[in-house]
Amino acid sequence: MAIGSSVIFRGEKYKIIWLYDNGTCEIKKKDSLGQVELVRLSELKIFEKTIDFC
């Protein structure tokens, strides 16, 4: 998973906004204004694959 990836958490769409080395990340609901949740990566499912163009 990478910053900007779309994921599913508790049945709703979120976007990863920050990743931490300890296996957690900050996610933000797609339709939310600024509300951020701190969750474990293991709790997330990938919704859309993010493609990096290098």
Phi, psi and omega per residue, in radians:
M1 nan 2.660 -3.100
A2 -2.413 2.819 3.061
I3 -1.036 2.329 -3.119
G4 1.687 -0.185 3.122
S5 -1.180 2.501 3.039
S6 -1.568 2.320 -3.078
V7 -2.376 2.887 3.051
I8 -1.916 2.260 3.074
F9 -2.360 2.101 -3.104
R10 0.928 0.685 3.060
G11 1.397 0.127 -3.130
E12 -2.190 2.728 -3.109
K13 -1.446 2.322 3.087
Y14 -2.344 2.925 3.059
K15 -2.179 2.360 3.101
I16 -1.316 2.196 3.137
I17 -1.949 -0.262 3.080
W18 -2.807 2.469 3.109
L19 -2.025 2.437 3.105
Y20 -1.983 2.682 -3.128
D21 -1.166 -0.351 -3.076
N22 -1.514 0.180 3.088
G23 1.564 0.240 3.074
T24 -2.004 2.931 3.097
C25 -2.658 2.834 3.032
E26 -1.738 2.292 3.100
I27 -2.184 2.683 3.129
K28 -2.272 2.329 3.122
K29 -1.105 2.456 -3.077
K30 -0.970 -0.644 -3.074
D31 -1.831 0.281 -3.072
S32 -1.710 2.607 3.097
L33 -1.821 1.555 3.012
G34 1.507 -0.138 3.137
Q35 -1.372 2.097 -3.067
V36 -2.035 2.479 3.081
E37 -2.089 2.523 3.065
L38 -1.784 2.070 -3.070
V39 -2.388 2.843 3.050
R40 -1.401 2.507 3.117
L41 -1.036 -0.550 -3.121
S42 -1.169 -0.270 3.137
E43 -1.519 -0.084 -3.032
L44 -1.822 2.645 2.983
K45 -2.101 2.428 3.140
I46 -1.257 2.277 3.128
F47 -1.664 -0.866 3.126
E48 -2.256 2.399 3.112
K49 -1.345 2.282 3.109
T50 -1.567 2.263 -3.137
I51 -1.882 2.162 3.095
D52 -1.641 2.301 3.062
F53 -1.825 1.892 -3.088
C54 -1.818 nan nan
